[in-house]
Amino acid sequence: MMCWRKTTTMPANRVLVLLLLSTLGFSPPCLALAMDSSGSGRRVLVTGAGGQTGQHVFRKLLAKPGYIPIGTVRSEASKKTLIESGNVPPENVVVCDITQGGPKLDELIKDCDAVMICTSAKPAPTGEVDDETKRPKFGFPNGEPEIVDWGGQKNLIDAATATNKCHVIICSSMGGTNPNHMLNSLGKTMNADGTSSGGDILKWKRKAEVYLIESGLPYTIVHPGGLLNEPGNERELCLGVDDTVQGTSNNSIPREDVANVMIAALENDKYRGRSFDLVSKPVGDGIVTTDYVKLVESLEGKNCDYKLGVIA
């Protein structure tokens, strides 16, 4: 979507740079293109800005000209921690529980051009041990996947739909084609009648993804492999679909590289309407990825197939 808009305040060199970017396949941010002396820019909501992956996305956008990122956190304590960690303006952080929805969330998204969803239910050991497997039991102390990964994301998608313009980018997870994936067992409880409750995080994520696709909004869905707390920009990245990635047997990726791909999706139209898996080769194996247009073109038009796996 090209959003050229005439302005009398833009320097000629900025116009030349943006024209060059567009010829390379990048879609210059619509509002950033019309930036004036007031310093306005493209407004992007980043949920989970205090989390590990979300914070990478949020900080990169804060440092990137032409953007006004608004990061959401769950509590005042999280907001305080994020601000005190350095280089985060207080006015760019908002306390908002996405699972609640309502007018506050609607107001936050109203003037946004994009929503980057980095929130997810987070498992933690309960301190108990499973009698059968003798393994630690896990729960979701800050919200079950059904509430966070489905309900919270649905609230965001509904609010974005009301704007009729938001590009929604989801950081999800690989593994969705396998209903018996280990991640689905975390927090799951077997009931006396043979049914189960809780858990199934990948199934609830998949439900939100299908809901987004069917909403008609511009979307990008990124399924990273195992997330690493290691530096980005040091590896060759590989894309695939349906939990199969050609070119490497490695199944992990640094969080920072996930953030880089999400921001590339924000800036390049070729990432719109795409759902794919993302991993990296080990450091030193292959050529470090710098061309994100070439990266998405490596999919050759393929998208994840939601007929595979199970949707909650």
C-alpha contacts under 8 A as a table, 3 or more apart, distances in Angstrom:
res1	aa1	res2	aa2	distance
1	M	27	S	6.93
1	M	269	D	6.76
2	M	27	S	6.33
2	M	28	P	7.65
2	M	30	C	7.51
3	C	28	P	7.74
3	C	29	P	7.61
3	C	30	C	4.97
3	C	33	L	7.86
4	W	30	C	6.90
4	W	33	L	6.94
5	R	30	C	7.93
5	R	33	L	7.13
5	R	34	A	6.25
6	K	34	A	7.20
7	T	10	M	6.10
7	T	34	A	6.10
9	T	35	M	7.89
9	T	36	D	5.70
9	T	37	S	7.27
10	M	14	R	6.64
10	M	15	V	7.03
10	M	34	A	7.27
10	M	35	M	6.95
10	M	36	D	6.53
11	P	14	R	5.42
11	P	15	V	6.68
12	A	15	V	5.13
12	A	16	L	6.39
13	N	16	L	5.10
13	N	17	V	6.24
14	R	17	V	5.09
14	R	18	L	6.17
15	V	18	L	5.24
15	V	19	L	6.10
16	L	19	L	5.12
16	L	20	L	6.19
17	V	20	L	5.11
17	V	21	L	6.27
18	L	21	L	5.00
18	L	22	S	6.23
18	L	28	P	6.43
18	L	33	L	7.67
19	L	22	S	5.18
19	L	23	T	6.45
20	L	23	T	5.24
20	L	24	L	6.51
21	L	24	L	5.13
21	L	25	G	6.65
21	L	26	F	5.35
21	L	27	S	7.40
21	L	28	P	7.13
22	S	25	G	5.19
22	S	26	F	4.78
22	S	27	S	5.72
22	S	28	P	6.70
23	T	26	F	7.17
25	G	268	N	6.42
25	G	269	D	7.46
25	G	270	K	7.78
25	G	293	V	7.10
26	F	267	E	5.74
26	F	268	N	4.52
26	F	269	D	6.84
27	S	267	E	5.33
27	S	268	N	5.14
27	S	269	D	6.12
28	P	32	A	7.28
28	P	33	L	6.45
28	P	267	E	6.40
29	P	32	A	5.11
29	P	33	L	5.97
29	P	42	R	6.15
29	P	66	G	7.28
29	P	267	E	6.79
30	C	33	L	5.35
30	C	34	A	7.03
30	C	42	R	6.74
31	L	34	A	5.21
31	L	35	M	6.41
31	L	40	S	7.47
31	L	41	G	5.20
31	L	42	R	4.80
31	L	66	G	7.66
32	A	35	M	4.94
32	A	40	S	7.09
32	A	41	G	4.40
32	A	42	R	5.31
32	A	66	G	4.51
32	A	67	Y	6.77
33	L	41	G	7.93
33	L	66	G	7.71
34	A	41	G	7.78
35	M	38	S	7.65
35	M	39	G	6.26
35	M	40	S	5.56
35	M	41	G	5.94
35	M	66	G	7.27
36	D	39	G	5.85
36	D	40	S	6.58
37	S	40	S	7.82
40	S	66	G	7.43
40	S	67	Y	7.93
40	S	68	I	7.57
41	G	66	G	4.67
41	G	67	Y	4.85
41	G	68	I	5.73
42	R	66	G	6.00
42	R	67	Y	4.60
42	R	68	I	5.68
42	R	69	P	7.98
42	R	112	C	7.45
42	R	113	D	6.54
43	R	67	Y	5.91
43	R	68	I	4.58
43	R	69	P	5.74
43	R	70	I	7.28
43	R	111	D	7.01
43	R	112	C	4.85
43	R	113	D	5.79
43	R	114	A	7.09
44	V	67	Y	7.10
44	V	68	I	6.17
44	V	69	P	4.72
44	V	70	I	6.10
44	V	112	C	5.44
44	V	113	D	5.97
44	V	114	A	4.93
44	V	115	V	5.78
44	V	116	M	7.30
45	L	69	P	5.83
45	L	70	I	4.83
45	L	71	G	5.99
45	L	72	T	7.52
45	L	108	L	7.64
45	L	109	I	6.91
45	L	112	C	6.60
45	L	114	A	6.40
45	L	115	V	4.76
45	L	116	M	6.08
46	V	49	A	5.90
46	V	54	G	6.95
46	V	57	V	7.50
46	V	58	F	6.31
46	V	69	P	6.71
46	V	70	I	5.98
46	V	71	G	4.73
46	V	72	T	6.30
46	V	115	V	6.08
46	V	116	M	4.81
46	V	117	I	6.14
46	V	118	C	6.93
47	T	54	G	6.87
47	T	71	G	5.82
47	T	72	T	4.87
47	T	73	V	6.99
47	T	115	V	7.74
47	T	116	M	6.35
47	T	117	I	5.16
47	T	118	C	5.37
47	T	119	T	5.78
48	G	51	G	5.32
48	G	54	G	5.24
48	G	55	Q	7.34
48	G	71	G	7.10
48	G	72	T	5.82
48	G	73	V	5.71
48	G	74	R	7.88
48	G	117	I	7.19
48	G	118	C	5.09
48	G	119	T	4.57
48	G	120	S	7.91
49	A	52	Q	7.93
49	A	53	T	7.91
49	A	54	G	4.50
49	A	55	Q	4.63
49	A	57	V	7.60
49	A	58	F	5.85
49	A	71	G	4.94
49	A	72	T	5.61
49	A	73	V	6.07
49	A	118	C	7.30
50	G	54	G	6.45
50	G	55	Q	5.39
50	G	71	G	7.83
50	G	72	T	7.56
50	G	73	V	5.88
50	G	78	S	6.59
50	G	79	K	7.48
50	G	82	L	5.99
51	G	54	G	5.20
51	G	55	Q	5.54
51	G	118	C	7.83
51	G	119	T	7.71
52	Q	55	Q	5.44
52	Q	56	H	6.76
52	Q	255	R	7.42
53	T	56	H	5.28
53	T	57	V	6.63
53	T	118	C	6.78
53	T	255	R	5.35
53	T	256	E	6.94
53	T	258	V	7.53
53	T	259	A	6.73
54	G	57	V	5.13
54	G	58	F	6.05
54	G	117	I	7.97
54	G	118	C	5.06
54	G	119	T	7.43
54	G	259	A	7.63
55	Q	58	F	4.92
55	Q	59	R	5.92
56	H	59	R	5.39
56	H	60	K	6.11
56	H	255	R	7.38
56	H	256	E	5.90
56	H	259	A	5.97
57	V	60	K	5.31
57	V	61	L	6.30
57	V	256	E	7.80
57	V	259	A	4.94
57	V	260	N	7.49
57	V	262	M	7.66
57	V	263	I	7.27
58	F	61	L	5.31
58	F	62	L	6.22
58	F	69	P	6.57
58	F	70	I	7.85
58	F	71	G	6.50
59	R	62	L	4.96
59	R	63	A	6.29
59	R	88	V	7.63
60	K	63	A	5.22
60	K	64	K	6.18
61	L	64	K	4.88
61	L	65	P	7.87
61	L	67	Y	6.27
61	L	68	I	7.48
61	L	69	P	6.10
62	L	65	P	7.83
62	L	67	Y	6.97
62	L	68	I	6.94
62	L	69	P	6.18
62	L	88	V	7.77
64	K	67	Y	6.37
68	I	92	N	7.80
69	P	92	N	6.55
70	I	92	N	4.82
70	I	93	V	5.79
70	I	94	V	7.07
71	G	92	N	6.14
71	G	93	V	4.82
71	G	94	V	6.14
72	T	93	V	5.88
72	T	94	V	4.91
72	T	95	V	5.63
72	T	96	C	5.81
73	V	76	E	7.88
73	V	78	S	6.12
73	V	79	K	6.17
73	V	93	V	7.31
73	V	94	V	6.35
73	V	95	V	5.00
73	V	96	C	6.01
73	V	97	D	7.30
74	R	78	S	6.59
74	R	79	K	7.90
74	R	95	V	5.58
74	R	96	C	5.65
74	R	97	D	5.30
75	S	78	S	5.17
75	S	79	K	6.34
75	S	95	V	5.62
75	S	96	C	7.43
75	S	97	D	8.00
76	E	79	K	4.94
76	E	80	K	6.12
76	E	95	V	6.36
77	A	80	K	5.10
77	A	81	T	6.21
78	S	81	T	5.10
78	S	82	L	6.13
79	K	82	L	5.19
79	K	83	I	6.18
79	K	93	V	6.62
79	K	94	V	7.33
79	K	95	V	6.84
80	K	83	I	5.29
80	K	84	E	6.03
81	T	84	E	5.21
81	T	85	S	6.13
82	L	85	S	5.23
82	L	86	G	7.43
82	L	88	V	7.11
83	I	86	G	5.90
83	I	87	N	7.29
83	I	88	V	5.13
83	I	89	P	6.70
83	I	90	P	6.20
83	I	93	V	7.98
84	E	88	V	7.75
85	S	88	V	7.55
88	V	92	N	7.24
88	V	93	V	7.99
89	P	92	N	5.56
89	P	93	V	7.34
90	P	93	V	5.57
91	E	94	V	7.59
96	C	104	K	7.62
96	C	105	L	7.21
97	D	100	Q	5.70
97	D	101	G	7.33
98	I	101	G	5.45
98	I	105	L	7.01
98	I	148	V	7.78
98	I	152	G	4.98
98	I	153	Q	7.47
98	I	155	N	6.76
98	I	156	L	7.02
99	T	147	I	6.40
99	T	148	V	5.98
99	T	151	G	5.92
99	T	152	G	4.06
99	T	153	Q	7.76
99	T	155	N	6.95
100	Q	152	G	7.30
100	Q	155	N	7.84
101	G	104	K	7.27
101	G	105	L	5.61
101	G	106	D	7.57
101	G	152	G	7.33
101	G	155	N	5.40
101	G	156	L	7.50
102	G	105	L	5.73
102	G	106	D	6.37
103	P	106	D	4.92
103	P	107	E	5.99
104	K	107	E	5.16
104	K	108	L	6.27
105	L	108	L	5.08
105	L	109	I	6.34
105	L	156	L	7.51
105	L	159	A	7.10
106	D	109	I	5.37
106	D	110	K	5.90
106	D	159	A	5.28
106	D	160	A	7.90
107	E	110	K	5.12
107	E	111	D	7.73
108	L	111	D	7.11
108	L	112	C	7.48
109	I	112	C	5.11
109	I	115	V	7.62
109	I	159	A	6.55
109	I	160	A	6.31
109	I	163	T	7.77
110	K	159	A	7.65
110	K	160	A	7.46
110	K	162	A	7.87
110	K	163	T	6.04
111	D	163	T	7.87
112	C	115	V	7.19
112	C	166	C	6.64
113	D	165	K	6.50
113	D	166	C	4.84
113	D	167	H	6.47
114	A	165	K	8.00
114	A	166	C	4.67
114	A	167	H	4.51
114	A	168	V	5.73
114	A	169	I	7.63
114	A	266	L	7.60
115	V	156	L	8.00
115	V	160	A	7.64
115	V	166	C	6.60
115	V	167	H	6.26
115	V	168	V	4.81
115	V	169	I	6.22
116	M	168	V	5.96
116	M	169	I	4.75
116	M	170	I	5.98
116	M	171	C	7.72
116	M	262	M	7.92
117	I	153	Q	7.54
117	I	168	V	7.43
117	I	169	I	6.09
117	I	170	I	4.77
117	I	171	C	6.07
118	C	170	I	6.61
118	C	171	C	5.44
118	C	172	S	7.90
119	T	148	V	7.55
119	T	149	D	7.46
119	T	171	C	7.98
120	S	145	P	7.28
120	S	148	V	6.03
120	S	149	D	5.50
121	A	140	F	6.51
121	A	142	N	6.96
121	A	143	G	5.97
121	A	144	E	6.02
121	A	145	P	5.18
121	A	148	V	5.62
121	A	149	D	6.33
121	A	201	I	7.69
122	K	140	F	5.85
122	K	141	P	7.75
122	K	142	N	7.10
122	K	143	G	7.81
123	P	138	F	6.04
123	P	139	G	5.44
123	P	140	F	4.75
123	P	141	P	7.37
123	P	186	L	7.00
123	P	187	G	7.27
124	A	138	F	5.31
124	A	139	G	5.56
124	A	140	F	6.17
124	A	141	P	7.15
125	P	128	E	7.56
125	P	136	P	6.47
125	P	137	K	5.77
125	P	138	F	4.32
125	P	139	G	6.28
126	T	136	P	7.50
126	T	137	K	5.75
126	T	138	F	5.30
126	T	139	G	5.93
127	G	136	P	6.86
127	G	137	K	6.90
128	E	136	P	5.91
128	E	137	K	5.48
129	V	134	K	5.68
129	V	135	R	5.46
129	V	136	P	4.40
129	V	137	K	5.38
130	D	133	T	5.56
130	D	134	K	4.96
130	D	135	R	5.45
130	D	136	P	6.13
130	D	137	K	5.93
131	D	134	K	5.44
131	D	135	R	7.97
137	K	186	L	7.50
137	K	187	G	7.18
138	F	186	L	5.53
138	F	187	G	5.01
139	G	144	E	7.99
139	G	186	L	6.68
139	G	187	G	4.27
139	G	188	K	7.86
140	F	143	G	5.48
140	F	144	E	5.35
140	F	145	P	7.76
140	F	187	G	6.47
141	P	144	E	7.56
143	G	147	I	6.10
143	G	148	V	6.04
144	E	147	I	5.31
144	E	148	V	6.20
144	E	149	D	7.99
144	E	198	G	6.65
144	E	199	G	6.92
145	P	148	V	5.08
145	P	149	D	4.93
145	P	150	W	6.62
145	P	198	G	7.54
145	P	199	G	6.37
145	P	200	D	7.09
145	P	201	I	5.09
145	P	204	W	6.32
145	P	205	K	7.78
146	E	149	D	5.88
146	E	150	W	5.09
146	E	151	G	6.22
146	E	198	G	7.60
146	E	199	G	7.88
146	E	201	I	7.37
146	E	204	W	5.83
147	I	150	W	5.79
147	I	151	G	4.68
147	I	152	G	6.20
148	V	151	G	5.52
148	V	152	G	4.68
148	V	153	Q	6.87
149	D	152	G	5.93
149	D	153	Q	5.79
149	D	201	I	7.25
149	D	204	W	5.96
149	D	205	K	5.36
149	D	208	A	7.01
150	W	153	Q	5.38
150	W	154	K	5.91
150	W	204	W	5.33
150	W	205	K	6.12
150	W	207	K	6.65
150	W	208	A	5.24
151	G	154	K	5.09
151	G	155	N	6.25
152	G	155	N	5.17
152	G	156	L	6.47
153	Q	156	L	5.05
153	Q	157	I	6.14
153	Q	208	A	6.28
154	K	157	I	5.05
154	K	158	D	6.01
154	K	208	A	6.29
154	K	211	Y	7.41
154	K	212	L	7.93
155	N	158	D	5.18
155	N	159	A	6.18
156	L	159	A	5.17
156	L	160	A	6.08
157	I	160	A	4.98
157	I	161	T	5.98
157	I	168	V	7.52
157	I	212	L	6.42
157	I	215	S	7.75
158	D	161	T	5.03
158	D	162	A	6.53
159	A	162	A	5.33
159	A	163	T	7.11
160	A	163	T	5.37
160	A	164	N	6.85
160	A	165	K	7.39
160	A	166	C	5.57
160	A	168	V	7.74
161	T	164	N	5.17
161	T	165	K	7.39
161	T	166	C	7.22
161	T	215	S	7.09
161	T	217	L	6.65
163	T	166	C	6.52
164	N	217	L	7.17
165	K	217	L	7.09
165	K	218	P	7.71
166	C	217	L	6.77
166	C	218	P	6.89
167	H	217	L	6.48
167	H	218	P	4.74
167	H	219	Y	5.50
167	H	220	T	7.83
167	H	266	L	7.65
168	V	217	L	7.20
168	V	218	P	6.35
168	V	219	Y	4.82
168	V	220	T	6.47
169	I	219	Y	5.68
169	I	220	T	4.71
169	I	221	I	5.81
169	I	222	V	7.61
169	I	262	M	6.94
169	I	265	A	7.62
169	I	266	L	7.68
170	I	209	E	8.00
170	I	219	Y	7.98
170	I	220	T	6.41
170	I	221	I	4.89
170	I	222	V	6.08
171	C	221	I	6.43
171	C	222	V	5.16
171	C	223	H	6.42
171	C	224	P	7.43
171	C	262	M	7.75
172	S	205	K	6.75
172	S	221	I	6.89
172	S	222	V	5.81
172	S	223	H	4.89
172	S	224	P	6.80
173	S	176	G	7.29
173	S	202	L	7.30
173	S	222	V	7.27
173	S	223	H	4.18
173	S	224	P	5.16
173	S	225	G	6.40
173	S	277	D	7.91
174	M	223	H	4.79
174	M	224	P	5.67
174	M	225	G	5.39
174	M	243	D	6.02
174	M	277	D	6.27
175	G	178	N	5.76
175	G	181	H	6.46
175	G	202	L	7.03
175	G	243	D	6.04
176	G	179	P	6.80
176	G	181	H	7.83
176	G	202	L	5.43
176	G	203	K	6.69
176	G	206	R	6.70
176	G	242	D	7.71
176	G	243	D	7.52
176	G	309	G	6.07
176	G	310	V	7.58
177	T	242	D	6.25
177	T	243	D	6.80
177	T	308	L	5.33
177	T	309	G	3.86
177	T	310	V	7.04
178	N	181	H	5.35
178	N	309	G	5.36
178	N	310	V	7.57
179	P	184	N	7.19
179	P	202	L	7.86
179	P	203	K	7.21
179	P	309	G	5.65
179	P	310	V	5.68
180	N	184	N	6.65
180	N	185	S	7.69
181	H	184	N	5.61
181	H	185	S	7.31
182	M	185	S	5.41
182	M	186	L	7.15
183	L	186	L	5.55
183	L	200	D	7.17
183	L	201	I	6.69
183	L	202	L	7.02
184	N	188	K	7.49
184	N	199	G	5.64
184	N	200	D	3.90
184	N	201	I	5.32
184	N	202	L	6.04
184	N	203	K	7.42
185	S	188	K	5.34
185	S	199	G	5.96
185	S	200	D	6.34
186	L	199	G	5.45
186	L	200	D	7.37
186	L	201	I	7.94
187	G	198	G	5.79
187	G	199	G	4.57
188	K	196	S	6.64
188	K	197	S	5.75
188	K	198	G	4.61
188	K	199	G	4.30
188	K	200	D	7.07
189	T	196	S	5.48
189	T	197	S	5.33
189	T	198	G	6.23
189	T	199	G	7.73
190	M	194	G	6.41
190	M	195	T	6.01
190	M	196	S	4.38
190	M	197	S	6.57
191	N	194	G	5.44
191	N	195	T	5.32
191	N	196	S	5.41
191	N	197	S	7.17
192	A	195	T	7.32
200	D	203	K	5.34
200	D	204	W	6.43
200	D	312	A	7.64
201	I	204	W	5.26
201	I	205	K	6.17
202	L	205	K	4.99
202	L	206	R	6.07
203	K	206	R	5.05
203	K	207	K	6.27
203	K	310	V	6.03
203	K	311	I	4.82
203	K	312	A	4.88
204	W	207	K	5.00
204	W	208	A	6.44
204	W	311	I	6.67
204	W	312	A	5.33
205	K	208	A	5.24
205	K	209	E	6.29
206	R	209	E	4.97
206	R	210	V	6.27
206	R	306	Y	7.91
206	R	310	V	7.92
206	R	311	I	5.72
206	R	312	A	7.52
207	K	210	V	5.32
207	K	211	Y	6.23
207	K	311	I	5.29
207	K	312	A	5.98
208	A	211	Y	4.96
208	A	212	L	6.19
209	E	212	L	5.10
209	E	213	I	6.28
209	E	221	I	7.27
210	V	213	I	5.06
210	V	214	E	6.12
210	V	306	Y	7.41
211	Y	214	E	5.20
211	Y	215	S	6.12
212	L	215	S	5.05
212	L	216	G	7.34
212	L	217	L	7.01
212	L	219	Y	7.21
213	I	216	G	6.25
213	I	217	L	7.12
213	I	219	Y	6.94
213	I	273	G	7.86
214	E	217	L	7.97
218	P	272	R	5.97
218	P	273	G	6.13
219	Y	272	R	5.46
219	Y	273	G	5.17
219	Y	274	R	6.86
220	T	265	A	6.81
220	T	271	Y	6.22
220	T	272	R	5.45
220	T	273	G	5.75
220	T	274	R	5.07
220	T	275	S	5.88
221	I	274	R	6.31
221	I	275	S	4.48
221	I	276	F	6.45
222	V	262	M	7.45
222	V	275	S	6.07
222	V	276	F	5.54
222	V	277	D	6.03
222	V	278	L	6.82
223	H	275	S	7.65
223	H	276	F	5.94
223	H	277	D	4.39
223	H	278	L	5.81
224	P	227	L	7.13
224	P	252	S	7.42
224	P	253	I	6.94
224	P	258	V	6.89
224	P	277	D	5.69
224	P	278	L	4.55
224	P	279	V	6.01
225	G	251	N	5.35
225	G	252	S	4.65
225	G	253	I	6.13
225	G	277	D	7.31
225	G	278	L	6.18
225	G	279	V	5.48
226	G	251	N	6.23
226	G	252	S	4.18
226	G	253	I	6.13
227	L	252	S	5.87
227	L	253	I	5.37
227	L	254	P	5.60
227	L	255	R	5.65
228	L	252	S	6.81
228	L	253	I	5.70
228	L	254	P	4.27
228	L	255	R	5.79
229	N	254	P	5.83
229	N	255	R	6.20
230	E	254	P	5.39
230	E	255	R	7.32
230	E	256	E	7.71
231	P	234	E	7.07
231	P	254	P	6.49
231	P	256	E	6.55
232	G	235	R	7.17
232	G	254	P	5.80
232	G	255	R	7.26
232	G	256	E	4.85
232	G	257	D	4.93
233	N	256	E	7.75
233	N	257	D	6.46
233	N	288	V	6.84
233	N	289	T	7.22
233	N	290	T	7.83
234	E	283	V	6.18
234	E	284	G	7.94
234	E	288	V	5.70
234	E	289	T	7.90
235	R	280	S	6.23
235	R	281	K	6.05
235	R	282	P	6.46
235	R	283	V	5.19
235	R	284	G	7.01
235	R	285	D	7.39
235	R	286	G	7.40
235	R	287	I	6.86
235	R	288	V	4.55
235	R	289	T	6.41
236	E	280	S	5.68
236	E	281	K	5.49
236	E	282	P	7.80
236	E	283	V	7.82
236	E	285	D	7.30
236	E	286	G	5.75
236	E	287	I	5.25
236	E	288	V	4.29
236	E	289	T	4.78
237	L	278	L	7.18
237	L	279	V	5.95
237	L	280	S	4.25
237	L	281	K	6.29
237	L	288	V	7.42
237	L	289	T	5.90
237	L	295	L	7.62
238	C	245	V	6.82
238	C	246	Q	7.43
238	C	247	G	7.14
238	C	248	T	7.66
238	C	278	L	5.91
238	C	279	V	5.41
238	C	280	S	5.60
238	C	281	K	7.34
238	C	295	L	7.37
239	L	245	V	5.97
239	L	246	Q	7.65
239	L	276	F	6.59
239	L	277	D	5.48
239	L	278	L	4.78
239	L	279	V	6.59
239	L	295	L	7.30
239	L	296	V	7.34
239	L	298	S	7.22
239	L	299	L	6.60
240	G	243	D	7.07
240	G	244	T	5.66
240	G	245	V	4.23
240	G	246	Q	6.62
240	G	276	F	5.82
240	G	277	D	4.97
240	G	278	L	6.60
240	G	299	L	6.51
241	V	244	T	5.61
241	V	245	V	6.64
241	V	275	S	7.62
241	V	276	F	5.00
241	V	277	D	5.29
241	V	302	K	7.09
241	V	303	N	6.09
241	V	304	C	4.92
241	V	305	D	7.76
242	D	276	F	7.58
242	D	277	D	7.21
242	D	304	C	5.29
242	D	305	D	6.50
242	D	308	L	7.78
243	D	277	D	6.52
244	T	277	D	7.70
245	V	248	T	6.94
245	V	249	S	7.92
245	V	277	D	7.22
245	V	278	L	7.77
245	V	279	V	7.69
246	Q	249	S	7.92
248	T	251	N	8.00
248	T	280	S	7.80
248	T	281	K	6.17
250	N	279	V	7.08
250	N	280	S	6.75
250	N	281	K	6.00
250	N	282	P	7.16
251	N	279	V	5.71
251	N	280	S	7.24
252	S	279	V	5.28
252	S	280	S	6.19
253	I	257	D	6.86
253	I	258	V	7.23
253	I	278	L	7.54
253	I	279	V	5.02
253	I	280	S	5.05
253	I	281	K	7.96
254	P	257	D	5.39
254	P	258	V	6.67
254	P	280	S	7.88
255	R	258	V	5.04
255	R	259	A	6.38
256	E	259	A	5.03
256	E	260	N	6.30
257	D	260	N	4.89
257	D	261	V	6.34
258	V	261	V	5.24
258	V	262	M	6.26
258	V	278	L	7.76
259	A	262	M	5.06
259	A	263	I	6.20
260	N	263	I	5.24
260	N	264	A	6.15
261	V	264	A	4.89
261	V	265	A	6.19
261	V	292	Y	7.24
262	M	265	A	5.03
262	M	266	L	6.42
263	I	266	L	4.85
263	I	267	E	6.44
264	A	267	E	5.15
264	A	268	N	5.97
264	A	271	Y	7.80
264	A	292	Y	6.42
265	A	268	N	5.38
265	A	269	D	7.15
265	A	270	K	7.64
265	A	271	Y	4.94
265	A	272	R	6.97
266	L	269	D	7.80
266	L	271	Y	7.82
268	N	271	Y	5.97
268	N	272	R	7.67
268	N	293	V	7.43
269	D	272	R	5.34
270	K	293	V	7.32
270	K	296	V	7.13
270	K	297	E	7.85
271	Y	274	R	5.66
271	Y	296	V	6.73
274	R	303	N	5.94
275	S	303	N	5.24
275	S	304	C	5.45
276	F	303	N	5.95
276	F	304	C	5.75
281	K	285	D	5.98
281	K	286	G	7.04
282	P	285	D	5.51
284	G	287	I	7.73
289	T	292	Y	7.23
289	T	295	L	7.72
291	D	294	K	5.50
291	D	295	L	6.38
292	Y	295	L	4.74
292	Y	296	V	6.38
293	V	296	V	5.49
293	V	297	E	6.23
294	K	297	E	5.00
294	K	298	S	6.28
295	L	298	S	5.32
295	L	299	L	7.67
296	V	299	L	5.76
296	V	300	E	7.93
297	E	300	E	5.53
297	E	301	G	7.26
299	L	302	K	5.40
299	L	303	N	7.82
305	D	308	L	5.94
306	Y	309	G	7.09
307	K	310	V	7.99
